[in-house]
């Protein structure tokens, strides 16, 4: 039953909680994400991640060095599917591992297998996480690092409760060493990890450690521990060396070489070390964070709360509130860490600029926290019901009365959403890109936005198709006038555009290619 008991646990139940259930959760989550995962090339950022894994290049800011290296490894060791599918399989693995860690965190927070299971299932079937687990995106790996950090902190707080700094634990046997390593990896993996997770880490771990420095007897041991944490944290930052190595090995970068292809994809074509540092720190994106201002938050919050209900349904929403309150009353360190991360992720997602089309992904850490609150909320409800039960015989009915129904909403809604979440038949992007490259002349130039250009670039870099075709990736919405790009190619090259552009059509005669969706021929004649 779901309980917060601390009595000795039988060996068989311990084996079940630590081995059997995690393996089942891993297999179930991985099977779900592999079954519903995208089968081939995607668009935009996802297509870019798919081809940079093959050529071992550098994608857009913040460079995602560890993600790229792990995906490059997957490209060579996964024995089936095209390169794009292999990268999607790697993401499914990261996602399933994150769900396993959510189970373990939920089980430790609630002292219950069922609490861990409910947290894991709630997150695994939440549409945001499920969707990101089926495509070549970076966000579920960020969730993996965050929950791994949380598990290390849970172990640390258990040591700290006994006034034990654990200095006898060497290397990664010390929980703060593990936490510092995952924090470093998280910082290098995605720029949002720093504003979302690091403040909570400073307040709930760093500040209490620094306060211990006031005690002369603890001063040297604390300094030793902080030194270890800094060392392991710096080790976690070493993936950034990948960006430096790429710059040193392949510079100078000239976007077009030979037949119009970049000889080595390094986003932004950096010319100085300052450009490399700006890429790693996401300099261009920082201007799009916290753009709405505090005054607009009251108008944005109701929509966000509705999104929480969409992710976890009403039962999960209510249990999440109960779980957060329950932890605040029982385990302050844990409660404040989770609350800080949830608030930081929520505010970050609410304040990202409206022109970021996928700003909703920045709520993912908040959804991870909410799933853990759902598990602890179930514990709180169970403890209350058991307290009013007349005797042990009635307490044993708790699973049937409360636990089983709590699993029904996420499982039922997940089943209902399966058809919409299933991307296993999504071959449209590959088919369209192949049609475009098959139709245009070998020396053509194509004006295209980021989303479409990356799919075509994949076919060129990975499969060697139409290497003479030049892709002019520019965004009319960012102020680039396609009509001014045409003279760069015409009349030496036939010019095409993907999607109709009014500004282009006002200056040149354009006509659709009927056999290829959304492809337009641009003539040399000006209106």
C-alpha positions as CSV (number, residue, x, y, z in Angstrom):
1,X,0.0,0.0,0.0
2,X,1.1,3.6,-0.4
3,X,2.5,4.6,3.0
4,X,5.3,6.8,4.4
5,X,6.4,4.1,6.8
6,X,10.0,3.8,7.8
7,X,10.0,0.2,9.1
8,X,12.4,-2.4,7.8
9,X,11.6,-3.5,4.3
10,X,11.6,-7.2,3.4
11,X,14.4,-8.3,1.0
12,X,11.9,-9.4,-1.7
13,X,10.1,-6.0,-1.6
14,X,13.5,-4.2,-1.7
15,X,14.5,-6.2,-4.8
16,X,11.1,-5.4,-6.4
17,X,11.4,-1.7,-5.7
18,X,15.1,-1.4,-6.8
19,X,15.3,-3.8,-9.7
20,X,12.2,-5.4,-11.0
21,X,9.9,-2.3,-11.2
22,X,12.6,0.0,-12.6
23,X,13.3,-2.6,-15.4
24,X,9.6,-2.9,-16.2
25,X,9.3,0.9,-16.2
26,X,12.3,1.2,-18.6
27,X,11.0,-1.5,-20.9
28,X,7.5,-0.1,-21.0
29,X,8.6,3.5,-21.6
30,X,11.2,2.6,-24.2
31,X,8.7,0.4,-26.0
32,X,6.1,3.2,-26.0
33,X,8.5,5.8,-27.4
34,X,10.1,3.5,-30.0
35,X,6.6,2.4,-31.2
36,X,5.4,6.0,-31.5
37,X,8.7,7.6,-32.6
38,X,9.3,9.4,-35.9
39,X,10.6,6.9,-38.5
40,X,12.9,9.2,-40.5
41,X,13.9,12.8,-41.2
42,X,12.1,15.6,-39.4
43,X,12.3,19.4,-39.9
44,X,14.1,22.4,-38.4
45,X,16.1,21.8,-35.2
46,X,15.3,18.1,-35.2
47,X,16.6,17.5,-38.7
48,X,19.7,19.6,-37.8
49,X,20.4,17.3,-34.8
50,X,19.9,14.3,-37.0
51,X,22.5,15.3,-39.6
52,X,25.0,16.9,-37.1
53,X,25.1,13.5,-35.3
54,X,26.2,11.9,-38.6
55,X,28.9,14.5,-39.6
56,X,29.8,15.2,-36.0
57,X,29.3,18.9,-36.4
58,X,27.9,21.7,-34.2
59,X,24.2,22.5,-34.3
60,X,22.5,25.8,-33.3
61,X,23.1,27.6,-30.0
62,X,24.0,26.4,-27.4
63,X,25.9,23.8,-29.5
64,X,24.6,20.8,-27.5
65,X,28.0,19.1,-27.4
66,X,27.1,16.1,-25.2
67,X,23.8,15.5,-27.1
68,X,25.7,15.5,-30.4
69,X,28.4,13.2,-29.2
70,X,25.9,10.7,-27.7
71,X,23.8,10.8,-30.9
72,X,27.0,10.3,-33.0
73,X,27.7,7.2,-31.0
74,X,24.1,6.0,-31.5
75,X,24.4,6.5,-35.3
76,X,27.3,3.9,-35.4
77,X,26.0,1.4,-32.9
78,X,22.2,1.2,-33.6
79,X,21.8,-1.5,-36.2
80,X,18.6,-0.5,-37.8
81,X,16.9,2.4,-39.4
82,X,18.3,5.4,-41.3
83,X,20.6,7.9,-39.6
84,X,17.6,10.1,-38.7
85,X,15.8,7.1,-37.1
86,X,18.8,6.1,-35.1
87,X,19.0,9.6,-33.5
88,X,15.3,9.4,-32.6
89,X,16.0,6.0,-31.1
90,X,18.7,7.5,-29.0
91,X,16.3,10.2,-27.7
92,X,13.8,7.5,-26.8
93,X,16.5,5.8,-24.7
94,X,17.3,9.1,-22.9
95,X,13.6,9.6,-22.3
96,X,13.0,6.1,-21.0
97,X,15.9,6.5,-18.6
98,X,14.5,9.8,-17.4
99,X,11.2,8.1,-16.6
100,X,13.0,5.4,-14.6
101,X,14.8,8.0,-12.6
102,X,11.4,9.8,-12.0
103,X,10.1,6.4,-10.7
104,X,13.1,6.1,-8.3
105,X,12.7,9.7,-7.1
106,X,9.0,9.3,-6.6
107,X,9.5,6.0,-4.7
108,X,12.1,7.6,-2.4
109,X,10.0,10.7,-1.8
110,X,6.9,8.7,-1.0
111,X,8.6,5.6,0.5
112,X,6.3,3.7,-1.9
113,X,6.6,1.7,-5.1
114,X,3.1,2.9,-6.1
115,X,4.0,6.5,-5.6
116,X,7.0,6.1,-7.9
117,X,4.9,4.3,-10.5
118,X,2.2,7.0,-10.4
119,X,4.8,9.7,-10.9
120,X,6.5,7.8,-13.7
121,X,3.3,7.0,-15.6
122,X,2.0,10.5,-15.2
123,X,5.1,12.0,-16.8
124,X,5.6,9.3,-19.4
125,X,2.1,9.8,-20.8
126,X,2.0,13.6,-20.4
127,X,1.7,14.9,-24.0
128,X,4.6,17.3,-23.8
129,X,7.1,14.7,-22.6
130,X,5.7,12.0,-24.8
131,X,5.9,14.2,-27.9
132,X,9.5,15.2,-27.1
133,X,10.5,11.6,-26.6
134,X,9.5,10.7,-30.1
135,X,11.6,13.2,-32.0
136,X,15.2,14.3,-32.2
137,X,15.0,17.0,-29.4
138,X,17.2,17.8,-26.5
139,X,14.8,18.4,-23.7
140,X,14.2,14.9,-22.3
141,X,18.0,14.5,-21.8
142,X,17.8,17.8,-19.8
143,X,15.1,16.2,-17.6
144,X,17.3,13.1,-17.2
145,X,20.2,15.3,-15.8
146,X,17.8,17.2,-13.5
147,X,16.2,14.1,-11.9
148,X,19.7,12.4,-11.6
149,X,20.7,15.6,-9.7
150,X,17.6,15.4,-7.5
151,X,18.3,11.7,-6.6
152,X,21.9,12.7,-5.5
153,X,20.5,15.5,-3.4
154,X,18.0,13.2,-1.7
155,X,20.9,11.0,-0.6
156,X,22.9,14.1,0.5
157,X,20.0,15.4,2.7
158,X,19.8,12.0,4.4
159,X,23.5,12.3,5.3
160,X,23.1,15.9,6.4
161,X,20.2,15.0,8.6
162,X,22.7,13.0,10.7
163,X,25.2,15.9,10.7
164,X,27.4,13.8,8.4
165,X,29.3,15.5,5.6
166,X,30.3,12.1,4.2
167,X,33.9,13.0,3.7
168,X,34.8,9.4,4.0
169,X,33.0,8.7,0.7
170,X,35.5,9.1,-2.1
171,X,35.0,10.1,-5.7
172,X,31.5,9.6,-7.0
173,X,30.5,7.6,-3.9
174,X,29.7,11.0,-2.4
175,X,26.2,12.2,-3.4
176,X,27.3,15.8,-3.8
177,X,30.0,14.8,-6.2
178,X,27.4,13.0,-8.3
179,X,25.1,16.0,-8.1
180,X,27.9,18.4,-9.1
181,X,28.8,16.3,-12.1
182,X,25.2,16.1,-13.3
183,X,24.7,19.9,-12.7
184,X,27.8,20.6,-14.8
185,X,26.5,18.3,-17.6
186,X,23.1,20.0,-17.4
187,X,24.7,23.5,-17.7
188,X,26.6,22.5,-20.8
189,X,23.7,20.6,-22.4
190,X,21.1,23.4,-22.4
191,X,21.2,27.0,-21.5
192,X,17.9,27.0,-19.6
193,X,19.3,24.5,-17.0
194,X,21.2,27.4,-15.4
195,X,18.3,29.8,-14.7
196,X,15.9,26.9,-13.9
197,X,17.9,24.5,-11.7
198,X,21.1,26.3,-10.5
199,X,19.2,28.9,-8.2
200,X,17.5,26.1,-6.4
201,X,20.8,24.3,-6.0
202,X,22.4,27.4,-4.5
203,X,19.6,28.1,-2.1
204,X,19.0,24.6,-0.8
205,X,22.5,23.1,-0.9
206,X,25.1,25.9,-1.3
207,X,23.8,28.3,1.2
208,X,23.4,25.8,4.1
209,X,27.0,24.6,3.4
210,X,28.3,28.1,3.5
211,X,26.5,28.8,6.8
212,X,28.5,25.9,8.3
213,X,31.6,27.9,7.7
214,X,30.7,29.9,10.8
215,X,31.5,26.9,12.9
216,X,35.3,26.7,13.3
217,X,35.1,22.9,13.8
218,X,33.3,22.4,10.5
219,X,35.2,25.0,8.5
220,X,37.9,22.9,7.0
221,X,35.7,19.8,6.3
222,X,33.2,22.1,4.5
223,X,36.0,23.7,2.4
224,X,37.2,20.2,1.4
225,X,33.7,19.2,0.4
226,X,33.1,22.4,-1.6
227,X,36.4,21.9,-3.3
228,X,35.4,18.4,-4.4
229,X,32.0,19.7,-5.7
230,X,33.8,22.4,-7.7
231,X,36.1,19.8,-9.2
232,X,33.3,17.4,-10.2
233,X,31.2,20.3,-11.5
234,X,34.1,21.5,-13.7
235,X,34.4,17.9,-15.0
236,X,30.8,18.1,-16.0
237,X,31.6,21.2,-18.0
238,X,34.1,19.4,-20.2
239,X,31.7,18.8,-23.1
240,X,32.2,22.4,-23.9
241,X,35.7,21.4,-25.1
242,X,34.0,19.7,-28.0
243,X,33.0,23.2,-29.3
244,X,36.5,24.4,-28.9
245,X,38.0,21.4,-30.6
246,X,35.7,21.7,-33.5
247,X,36.7,25.4,-33.9
248,X,40.4,24.6,-33.8
249,X,40.2,21.7,-36.2
250,X,38.0,23.1,-38.9
251,X,38.4,26.9,-39.0
252,X,38.3,29.2,-40.9
253,X,34.6,28.6,-41.6
254,X,33.3,29.6,-45.0
255,X,29.6,28.7,-45.4
256,X,29.9,27.8,-49.1
257,X,32.6,25.8,-50.5
258,X,32.8,23.8,-53.8
259,X,29.2,22.9,-54.7
260,X,27.4,25.1,-52.2
261,X,27.8,22.9,-49.2
262,X,29.4,23.9,-45.9
263,X,32.4,21.6,-45.6
264,X,31.9,21.2,-41.9
265,X,28.6,22.3,-40.3
266,X,29.3,24.7,-37.4
267,X,26.3,26.8,-36.7
268,X,27.0,30.5,-37.1
269,X,30.3,30.0,-38.9
270,X,32.3,31.4,-35.9
271,X,35.3,33.6,-36.9
272,X,36.7,34.3,-33.4
273,X,36.8,32.6,-29.9
274,X,34.2,35.2,-28.8
275,X,31.8,33.7,-31.4
276,X,32.4,30.2,-30.0
277,X,31.7,31.4,-26.4
278,X,28.6,33.3,-27.5
279,X,27.3,30.1,-29.2
280,X,27.9,28.0,-26.0
281,X,26.2,30.6,-23.8
282,X,23.3,31.2,-26.2
283,X,24.0,34.9,-26.5
284,X,21.4,35.4,-29.3
285,X,18.7,33.6,-27.3
286,X,19.3,35.5,-24.0
287,X,17.6,38.6,-25.4
288,X,14.4,36.6,-25.8
289,X,14.1,35.6,-22.2
290,X,12.0,37.5,-19.7
291,X,10.5,39.7,-22.4
292,X,6.9,39.9,-21.1
293,X,7.6,41.5,-17.7
294,X,6.1,40.9,-14.3
295,X,3.0,43.0,-15.1
296,X,1.8,40.5,-17.7
297,X,2.1,37.5,-15.5
298,X,-1.5,37.6,-14.1
299,X,-2.8,37.4,-17.7
300,X,-0.5,34.5,-18.5
301,X,-0.9,32.3,-15.4
302,X,-4.5,31.1,-16.1
303,X,-3.4,29.7,-19.4
304,X,-0.5,27.9,-17.8
305,X,-2.7,26.3,-15.2
306,X,-5.0,25.1,-17.9
307,X,-1.9,23.6,-19.6
308,X,-1.1,21.7,-16.3
309,X,-4.6,20.3,-16.3
310,X,-4.1,19.2,-20.0
311,X,-0.9,17.5,-19.1
312,X,-2.1,15.6,-16.0
313,X,-5.9,15.9,-16.1
314,X,-7.8,17.2,-13.0
315,X,-6.9,14.3,-10.8
316,X,-3.2,14.9,-11.4
317,X,-3.6,18.6,-11.0
318,X,-5.2,18.2,-7.6
319,X,-2.8,15.5,-6.4
320,X,0.1,17.7,-7.5
321,X,-1.1,20.5,-5.2
322,X,-1.6,18.1,-2.3
323,X,1.8,16.6,-2.9
324,X,3.6,20.0,-2.8
325,X,1.9,20.9,0.4
326,X,2.6,17.5,1.9
327,X,6.3,17.9,1.2
328,X,6.4,21.4,2.6
329,X,5.1,20.0,5.9
330,X,7.4,17.0,6.0
331,X,10.7,17.5,4.2
332,X,11.6,21.2,3.9
333,X,14.9,20.8,1.9
334,X,13.3,18.6,-0.7
335,X,10.2,20.7,-0.8
336,X,12.0,24.0,-1.3
337,X,14.3,22.6,-4.1
338,X,11.3,21.2,-6.0
339,X,9.3,24.4,-5.5
340,X,12.2,26.6,-6.7
341,X,12.7,24.5,-9.8
342,X,9.0,24.5,-10.6
343,X,8.7,28.3,-10.1
344,X,11.8,29.0,-12.2
345,X,10.7,26.7,-15.0
346,X,7.2,28.2,-15.0
347,X,8.4,31.8,-15.0
348,X,11.0,31.0,-17.6
349,X,8.4,29.4,-19.9
350,X,5.9,32.2,-19.4
351,X,8.4,35.0,-20.1
352,X,10.1,33.5,-23.3
353,X,9.4,35.8,-26.2
354,X,6.3,35.1,-28.2
355,X,8.2,34.7,-31.4
356,X,9.8,31.5,-30.1
357,X,7.4,28.9,-31.6
358,X,8.3,26.1,-29.2
359,X,8.4,28.1,-25.9
360,X,6.2,25.5,-24.3
361,X,9.1,23.1,-24.1
362,X,10.6,25.2,-21.3
363,X,7.8,24.1,-19.0
364,X,9.1,20.5,-19.1
365,X,11.1,20.7,-15.9
366,X,8.0,22.1,-14.2
367,X,6.1,19.0,-15.5
368,X,8.8,16.7,-14.1
369,X,8.4,18.3,-10.7
370,X,4.6,18.1,-10.9
371,X,4.7,14.4,-11.6
372,X,6.7,13.9,-8.4
373,X,4.2,15.9,-6.5
374,X,1.5,13.7,-7.9
375,X,3.2,10.6,-6.4
376,X,3.6,12.3,-3.0
377,X,0.1,13.6,-3.2
378,X,-1.1,10.0,-3.5
379,X,0.9,9.2,-0.4
380,X,-0.7,12.0,1.5
381,X,-4.2,11.0,0.5
382,X,-3.4,7.4,1.4
383,X,-2.1,8.3,4.8
384,X,-5.2,10.3,5.5
385,X,-7.5,7.5,4.5
386,X,-5.6,5.0,6.5
387,X,-5.7,7.2,9.6
388,X,-9.5,7.1,9.5
389,X,-9.8,3.4,8.8
390,X,-11.2,1.3,11.6
391,X,-8.4,-1.3,11.6
392,X,-5.7,-3.1,9.7
393,X,-8.1,-5.2,7.7
394,X,-9.8,-2.1,6.3
395,X,-6.4,-0.5,5.7
396,X,-5.4,-3.4,3.4
397,X,-8.3,-2.3,1.1
398,X,-6.6,1.0,0.4
399,X,-5.0,-0.2,-2.9
400,X,-8.4,-1.1,-4.4
401,X,-10.1,2.0,-2.9
402,X,-7.5,4.7,-3.7
403,X,-4.4,3.5,-5.5
404,X,-5.9,1.7,-8.5
405,X,-8.3,4.5,-9.4
406,X,-5.5,7.0,-9.3
407,X,-3.8,5.1,-12.2
408,X,-6.9,5.1,-14.3
409,X,-6.9,8.8,-15.6
410,X,-3.3,8.9,-16.9
411,X,-3.6,5.4,-18.5
412,X,-7.0,6.1,-20.0
413,X,-6.0,9.5,-21.4
414,X,-2.7,8.1,-22.6
415,X,-4.7,5.4,-24.5
416,X,-7.0,8.0,-25.9
417,X,-4.1,10.2,-27.1
418,X,-2.1,7.3,-28.6
419,X,-3.3,8.0,-32.2
420,X,-2.4,11.7,-32.0
421,X,1.0,11.1,-30.4
422,X,1.9,8.3,-32.8
423,X,4.5,9.6,-35.3
424,X,5.5,6.2,-36.6
425,X,3.9,6.9,-40.0
426,X,5.3,10.4,-40.4
427,X,7.2,10.1,-43.7
428,X,5.9,13.3,-45.1
429,X,9.0,15.4,-44.5
430,X,11.3,12.8,-46.3
431,X,8.9,12.4,-49.2
432,X,8.5,16.2,-49.8
433,X,12.3,16.8,-49.5
434,X,13.0,14.0,-51.9
435,X,10.5,15.3,-54.4
436,X,12.0,18.8,-54.3
437,X,15.6,17.7,-54.8
438,X,14.5,15.3,-57.6
439,X,12.6,18.1,-59.4
440,X,15.0,21.0,-59.3
441,X,18.0,21.3,-61.6
442,X,21.4,20.1,-60.3
443,X,22.7,23.6,-60.0
444,X,19.5,25.2,-58.6
445,X,19.3,27.6,-55.7
446,X,16.4,27.2,-53.2
447,X,15.1,30.0,-50.9
448,X,13.8,28.3,-47.8
449,X,13.2,28.9,-44.1
450,X,15.0,27.0,-41.4
451,X,12.4,24.3,-41.0
452,X,12.5,23.2,-44.7
453,X,16.2,23.9,-45.3
454,X,17.3,21.5,-42.6
455,X,15.4,18.6,-44.1
456,X,17.0,19.2,-47.4
457,X,20.4,19.7,-45.8
458,X,20.1,16.2,-44.2
459,X,19.6,14.6,-47.6
460,X,22.7,16.4,-48.9
461,X,25.0,15.8,-46.0
462,X,23.9,12.4,-44.9
463,X,22.8,10.7,-48.2
464,X,24.8,12.8,-50.7
465,X,21.8,13.9,-52.8
466,X,21.9,16.8,-55.1
467,X,25.1,18.2,-53.8
468,X,25.1,21.0,-56.4
469,X,21.8,22.5,-55.1
470,X,22.4,25.6,-53.0
471,X,20.1,26.2,-50.0
472,X,19.6,29.8,-49.1
473,X,18.3,29.6,-45.5
474,X,16.8,32.9,-44.6
475,X,13.7,34.0,-42.6
476,X,11.4,36.6,-44.2
477,X,9.8,37.0,-40.8
478,X,13.2,38.3,-39.4
479,X,13.3,41.1,-42.0
480,X,15.2,39.3,-44.8
481,X,13.8,40.1,-48.2
482,X,13.8,37.1,-50.5
483,X,13.6,39.4,-53.6
484,X,17.0,40.7,-52.6
485,X,18.4,37.2,-52.5
486,X,17.4,36.2,-56.0
487,X,20.1,38.4,-57.8
488,X,22.8,36.5,-55.8
489,X,22.0,33.4,-57.9
490,X,20.1,34.4,-61.1
491,X,20.6,34.1,-64.0
492,X,23.5,31.7,-63.4
493,X,21.3,29.3,-61.3
494,X,17.6,28.5,-61.5
495,X,15.9,29.9,-58.4
496,X,13.1,28.3,-56.4
497,X,11.3,29.1,-53.2
498,X,9.7,26.8,-50.7
499,X,6.3,28.4,-49.8
500,X,4.7,31.4,-51.4
501,X,6.2,34.8,-50.4
502,X,4.2,38.0,-51.2
503,X,7.2,40.3,-51.1
504,X,9.0,38.0,-53.6
505,X,5.9,37.7,-55.8
506,X,5.6,41.5,-55.9
507,X,8.9,41.8,-57.6
508,X,9.3,38.6,-59.6
509,X,7.0,36.3,-61.5
510,X,6.6,33.1,-59.5
511,X,4.5,30.1,-60.3
512,X,3.8,26.9,-58.4
513,X,5.2,23.5,-59.3
514,X,2.1,21.4,-59.4
515,X,3.9,18.1,-59.0
516,X,5.8,19.2,-55.8
517,X,3.9,20.5,-52.8
518,X,4.7,24.2,-51.9
519,X,7.6,24.6,-54.4
520,X,7.6,27.8,-56.4
521,X,9.7,28.7,-59.5
522,X,11.1,32.2,-59.5
523,X,11.6,33.6,-63.0
524,X,14.3,36.1,-63.9
525,X,11.8,38.7,-65.0
526,X,11.0,41.5,-62.7
527,X,7.5,42.9,-62.6
